[in-house]
C-alpha cells in the first residue's frame, strides 16, 4: 500500500525541482523529505531519485510514480470536496494567498468575520504576489488566492481555475505636496510627462502595467526608484523623489508632504478570488468567497468617491 504523504512528498520534489524547494513548499525540513522518499523507495522496491551534480533528479520510475501521484492527489482533493459538500459545513484547514495591499486592506476584517461565522474552519493567510499565488493554487499549496489585474492589462489565469470578482480598486496619482498639480481636484496622466516615477520592481505585473499605461498616454517613463511596498513608495514621494500610482485599497494614512489626486480617466484594478475547479464544491471555499465579497462591498461603499486623505 502506497503512503499518501510519501506520494505527496515525491510529487513536491517533481513539482519544485529539488529536495530543499520541496521542503520549503511542504513546510518541513529537508531531512524529513529525504526520510519520506527513502521509505517510499523501500515500499516500491524502486530507486526514485538519482544524484545529479549537487542535487537530485527523478529516475524514470520516479517520474512515472510522480505522474500517478499527481492524479491520485487530485482525486483525493475531489473526495475531500465531496465529503465536505455532503456535510455542508465549512470545516478544516483553508490556506489563502493574497497580494500585500489586499492582505492589509481586505483580509484582517474578512478573516475575523470568517472565524466568527465558521468557527470550525481554520483559515491561514500567506502574503504573496499573483505570480506566486496563482501557481501555488494550481499546485495545491494554496486553496484560494486573491489576485489582481488592471482595466487595460488582464492577468492570465490557467485552465482548471475558477475565479470570482470581489471589487474594483481605484488608483490615484501620489505626488509631493510641492508639486504644481498637488492642489488640483483631478489630473490627467499626460500632465506628468516631465516627472520621474516611483514604480514597483521590474518584472512584476504592476511594473509592466505602469509601463504600458504611461506609454499609452504618450509618456516615455523615467523610473527613478523601484519599491515593492506602497508605504515605501509614498515615503520616497514625501521626500520629493518622484510621483507614483497609488491604489486606494490598503493604502492607509497618507504621509505628510504627499498629495493624492484622482485621475480623470479612472484607473482601476480588478480584484478577484481564484481557486481550483476541483475544489469548487467545498463549503469552505464558498464561505471564504462570500465573506471576501461582503467585506469588499463594505470597503467599496466606504471608498466610493473618496480619493483618500491628502
ABEGO torsion letter per residue (X at the ends): XBBAAAAAAAAAAAAAGBAAAAAAAAGBBAAAAAAAAAAAAAAAGBBABBBBEABBBBBAAAAAAAAAAAAAAAAAAAAAAAAAAAAGBBBEBBBBBBBAAAAAAAAAAAAAAAAAABAABBBBBBBBBAAAAAAAAAAGABABBBBBBBAABBBBBBBGBBBBBABBBBBBBBBBAABAAAABABBBAAAAAABBBBBBBBGBAAAAAAAAAAAAAGBBBBBABBBABAAAAAAAAAAGAEBBBBBABGAEBBBBGBBBBBBABBBBBBBBBBBBAAAAABAAAAAAAAAAAAAAAAAAAAABGBAEBX
